[in-house]
Amino acid sequence: MIVNQIENLTKGRYKIYIDEEFAFVLYKGELNLYNIKTDNEIETEHYREIMEQVLPRRAKIRCMNLLKSKDYTEYQLRKKLREGYYPVLSIESAIEYLKSYRYIDDVGYTRRYVEYHLSDKSMKRIEADLLNRGIDKHLIYSIIDQMKQEGIKSNENQLISEYIRKKNYCSNTASFQEKQKMFAFLYRKGFSGDEIGKLLDITSNSV
């Protein structure tokens, strides 16, 4: 295995190319430790140590540091690690470790997210946000159905009314253009046209 290229990624971090393909990212001190130089052959035992010990451990630490500040879904952590140029095996090792200790739990994340945002987002917006975070749609629907059975659900009419109040909208005095604008604003928030129309005192096909 020949090191073909060492590319400066950021201060102190380098992308290593082996046999004409990108292999991994190492710190400057590690280049010296493993005698990694352009056009040099990397020793098999050094390569295995980097791939099986150094990078998996670093990926775990990276995830743990991210989780200190906020919750992440499995999808989001995988994305962060890919953006950090971690090899696939290192990513899988880190994710498996985090799951084993329940540091990541998409079921719990989904429920907490829904509960937190019931008071400020429409269900459609909540669903869209979770899908964008890589949560499986079947899991989302399952959690929402379970919460409804427990009596936990969104009061979307109240949410729409609150948005209307904040916008100082008055159906009695609003012009057609103002009604259109308010309807579009609420529709983008994920509320249904029928519910918006009722509270704006208009019909959805009139806008």
Summary of the structure (lengths in Angstrom):
residues: 207
radius of gyration: 25.4
end to end distance: 66.1
largest distance: 79.3
contacts: 586
relative contact order: 0.08
helix: 60%
strand: 11%
